[in-house]
Amino acid sequence: MKTIRSAILEDQRPAQKILQTYIREADHLELAGTYGSASEAAIALPSASIDLLFLDLHLPKMDGFTFLATLHQPPLVIVTTADEQQAIDGYNHNVVDYLLKPFAFERFLQGVEKARARLSASSAGLAVATDPQDLFVKSGGEIRRVPVEQIQYIRSDGDYVVLVTGEQKYYFARTLQSLLAELPQHLFARVHRSYIVNLRCISRIVGTDIYLGETTVPIGRSYRDQFLSRISAG
């Protein structure tokens, strides 16, 4: 397996040490550099041949995502931060994973495995399928075709589910779990025992609330970490 050349952009020394230790203990990871500021990283990264960057968001003078936008050919990025509020920005920047401090070594390895999978797919000329699909829904005595990109969220309502698009609501007898299996996995996430959301419809996340335009959907405690990881994987 190819060694993944990695770098750390983190201004706090204790956090640097944790990442350095994790990288040493992980298989197939090589630490090529540790940088304490965006300006330092901007000078070093272009010539360092980095595959993966562990990026803190709160940096002196320039935040992590602003720095990321300045890179002409950015490496894969795993965000490491204590700020959960910017997880949706991580999704928009197509980061590999979003690790909330403090995170354990096992959680770190999950992010590394996502990066390894992306690098393997890229070297093999593969890509994640992004073409939308259609969902056929039996509702009100008829079968309706619903383009999945129009679905904002799906809510469990007793023995039924409610599928909500921008203009319609469809009620039909299904379970969320069986419905989730038919939806494009890159586009939808289960965020609560009663809710599935379309990731592209999320406008912001505040605490444990997801905003889909004017609609608010709660994040369940047991789904929170997995959801934040999903939106960061993109």
C-alpha positions as CSV (number, residue, x, y, z in Angstrom):
1,M,0.0,0.0,0.0
2,K,1.3,3.5,-1.0
3,T,2.6,5.6,1.9
4,I,0.4,8.7,2.4
5,R,2.5,11.8,2.8
6,S,0.8,14.0,5.4
7,A,1.3,17.4,7.0
8,I,-0.2,19.2,10.0
9,L,-1.4,22.8,10.0
10,E,-2.1,23.6,13.6
11,D,-1.0,26.5,15.8
12,Q,-1.4,24.8,19.2
13,R,1.6,22.8,20.3
14,P,-0.3,20.2,22.4
15,A,-2.6,19.5,19.4
16,Q,0.4,19.2,17.1
17,K,2.0,16.6,19.4
18,I,-1.2,14.5,19.5
19,L,-1.4,14.5,15.7
20,Q,2.3,13.7,15.4
21,T,1.9,10.8,17.7
22,Y,-1.2,9.5,15.9
23,I,0.6,9.8,12.5
24,R,3.6,7.8,13.8
25,E,1.4,5.1,15.2
26,A,-0.7,4.8,12.0
27,D,0.2,2.4,9.2
28,H,1.1,3.9,5.8
29,L,1.3,7.5,7.1
30,E,4.4,9.6,6.8
31,L,4.7,13.1,8.4
32,A,6.3,15.5,5.9
33,G,5.8,18.7,7.9
34,T,4.2,20.5,10.8
35,Y,3.2,24.2,10.3
36,G,2.0,26.6,12.9
37,S,0.5,29.3,10.6
38,A,-1.1,29.6,7.2
39,S,1.8,31.7,5.9
40,E,4.3,29.0,6.9
41,A,2.2,26.3,5.2
42,A,1.7,28.4,2.1
43,I,5.5,28.5,1.5
44,A,6.2,24.9,2.3
45,L,3.2,22.9,0.9
46,P,3.6,23.5,-2.9
47,S,6.9,21.8,-3.0
48,A,6.2,19.1,-0.3
49,S,4.2,16.7,-2.4
50,I,1.6,16.3,0.3
51,D,-1.3,13.8,-0.1
52,L,-3.2,14.6,3.1
53,L,-3.4,17.8,5.3
54,F,-4.6,17.8,8.9
55,L,-6.1,21.3,9.1
56,D,-7.1,23.3,12.1
57,L,-9.6,26.0,11.4
58,H,-8.7,28.7,14.0
59,L,-5.3,29.9,12.9
60,P,-3.5,33.2,13.4
61,K,-4.5,35.8,10.8
62,M,-6.2,33.4,8.5
63,D,-8.8,30.7,9.2
64,G,-8.3,27.2,7.8
65,F,-11.0,27.3,5.1
66,T,-9.8,30.6,3.8
67,F,-6.3,29.2,3.6
68,L,-7.6,26.1,1.8
69,A,-9.2,28.3,-0.8
70,T,-5.9,29.9,-1.6
71,L,-4.3,26.6,-2.7
72,H,-4.1,26.0,-6.4
73,Q,-4.0,22.2,-6.1
74,P,-5.0,21.4,-2.5
75,P,-4.3,18.0,-1.0
76,L,-6.9,15.9,0.6
77,V,-8.0,17.5,3.9
78,I,-9.1,16.2,7.3
79,V,-10.3,19.1,9.5
80,T,-9.3,18.9,13.2
81,T,-11.1,21.4,15.3
82,A,-13.2,22.0,18.5
83,D,-15.7,24.0,16.4
84,E,-18.6,21.9,15.3
85,Q,-20.4,24.9,13.8
86,Q,-18.4,24.8,10.6
87,A,-19.1,21.2,9.7
88,I,-21.3,22.2,6.8
89,D,-18.5,24.4,5.4
90,G,-16.4,21.3,5.5
91,Y,-18.9,19.6,3.2
92,N,-18.8,22.5,0.8
93,H,-15.0,22.3,0.7
94,N,-15.1,18.6,0.0
95,V,-13.0,17.7,3.0
96,V,-12.4,14.0,3.7
97,D,-13.4,14.1,7.4
98,Y,-14.2,16.5,10.2
99,L,-12.7,15.5,13.5
100,L,-14.0,17.2,16.6
101,K,-11.4,17.7,19.4
102,P,-10.7,15.9,21.5
103,F,-10.8,12.8,19.2
104,A,-9.4,9.3,19.9
105,F,-6.9,7.4,17.9
106,E,-9.7,5.1,16.5
107,R,-11.6,8.1,15.2
108,F,-8.4,9.5,13.7
109,L,-7.9,6.2,11.9
110,Q,-11.5,6.3,10.4
111,G,-10.6,9.6,8.8
112,V,-7.3,8.3,7.5
113,E,-9.1,5.3,6.0
114,K,-11.5,7.6,4.1
115,A,-8.5,9.5,2.7
116,R,-6.8,6.2,1.7
117,A,-10.0,5.1,-0.1
118,R,-10.2,8.4,-2.0
119,L,-6.5,8.2,-3.0
120,S,-6.9,4.6,-4.1
121,A,-10.0,5.5,-6.2
122,S,-8.2,8.5,-7.8
123,S,-5.1,6.4,-8.7
124,A,-7.4,3.8,-10.3
125,G,-9.3,6.5,-12.3
126,L,-12.5,5.9,-10.3
127,A,-15.0,8.4,-8.9
128,V,-18.0,8.4,-6.6
129,A,-21.2,8.3,-8.6
130,T,-23.1,11.6,-8.4
131,D,-25.9,11.1,-10.9
132,P,-29.3,11.6,-9.2
133,Q,-31.9,8.9,-9.3
134,D,-35.7,8.8,-9.2
135,L,-37.8,7.3,-6.4
136,F,-41.2,5.8,-7.1
137,V,-43.6,6.5,-4.3
138,K,-47.0,4.9,-3.9
139,S,-49.2,7.6,-2.3
140,G,-52.9,8.4,-2.4
141,G,-53.8,5.4,-4.6
142,E,-51.2,6.2,-7.3
143,I,-47.5,5.8,-8.0
144,R,-45.6,9.0,-8.4
145,R,-42.0,9.5,-9.7
146,V,-40.0,11.8,-7.4
147,P,-36.6,13.0,-8.5
148,V,-34.4,12.4,-5.5
149,E,-32.6,15.8,-5.8
150,Q,-36.0,17.4,-5.1
151,I,-36.4,15.6,-1.7
152,Q,-35.5,18.0,1.2
153,Y,-36.1,15.5,4.0
154,I,-38.1,12.4,5.1
155,R,-39.8,12.1,8.4
156,S,-41.1,9.1,10.2
157,D,-44.8,9.4,11.3
158,G,-45.9,6.2,13.1
159,D,-46.4,3.4,10.6
160,Y,-45.8,5.9,7.7
161,V,-43.1,8.2,6.4
162,V,-43.6,11.7,5.1
163,L,-41.4,12.6,2.1
164,V,-41.1,16.4,1.7
165,T,-40.0,18.2,-1.5
166,G,-40.1,21.9,-2.1
167,E,-43.8,21.7,-3.2
168,Q,-45.2,18.4,-2.1
169,K,-45.6,16.0,0.8
170,Y,-46.1,12.3,0.2
171,Y,-47.4,9.9,2.9
172,F,-46.8,6.2,2.4
173,A,-46.1,3.0,4.4
174,R,-42.4,2.4,4.7
175,T,-39.6,2.4,7.3
176,L,-36.9,5.0,7.2
177,Q,-34.2,2.3,7.2
178,S,-35.6,0.5,4.1
179,L,-36.1,3.9,2.3
180,L,-32.6,5.0,3.1
181,A,-31.2,1.9,1.4
182,E,-32.8,3.1,-1.9
183,L,-31.5,6.6,-1.8
184,P,-28.1,7.8,-3.1
185,Q,-25.7,7.4,-0.1
186,H,-23.7,10.4,-1.1
187,L,-26.7,12.7,-1.0
188,F,-28.8,11.6,2.0
189,A,-28.0,11.0,5.7
190,R,-30.0,9.8,8.7
191,V,-29.7,12.5,11.4
192,H,-32.3,11.3,13.9
193,R,-34.4,8.2,14.5
194,S,-37.2,10.1,12.8
195,Y,-35.4,12.0,10.0
196,I,-33.4,11.6,6.8
197,V,-32.1,14.8,5.2
198,N,-30.8,15.8,1.8
199,L,-27.3,17.1,2.4
200,R,-27.5,19.6,-0.5
201,C,-30.6,21.2,1.1
202,I,-28.8,22.1,4.3
203,S,-28.3,25.9,4.6
204,R,-26.7,25.9,8.1
205,I,-26.3,23.9,11.3
206,V,-26.8,25.6,14.7
207,G,-26.1,23.4,17.7
208,T,-28.3,20.4,17.3
209,D,-30.6,21.9,14.7
210,I,-30.3,21.5,10.9
211,Y,-31.8,24.3,8.8
212,L,-33.3,23.4,5.5
213,G,-34.4,26.8,4.4
214,E,-37.0,27.8,6.9
215,T,-37.5,24.2,8.1
216,T,-35.6,22.9,11.2
217,V,-34.7,19.3,11.7
218,P,-33.1,18.0,14.9
219,I,-29.9,16.0,15.1
220,G,-30.3,13.0,17.3
221,R,-27.6,12.5,19.9
222,S,-26.7,9.0,18.7
223,Y,-26.5,10.2,15.1
224,R,-24.5,13.4,15.7
225,D,-20.9,12.1,15.3
226,Q,-21.7,10.0,12.3
227,F,-23.6,12.8,10.6
228,L,-20.8,15.3,11.1
229,S,-18.4,12.8,9.7
230,R,-20.6,12.2,6.7
231,I,-21.0,15.8,5.7
232,S,-17.3,16.3,6.0
233,A,-16.6,13.4,3.7
234,G,-18.7,15.0,1.0
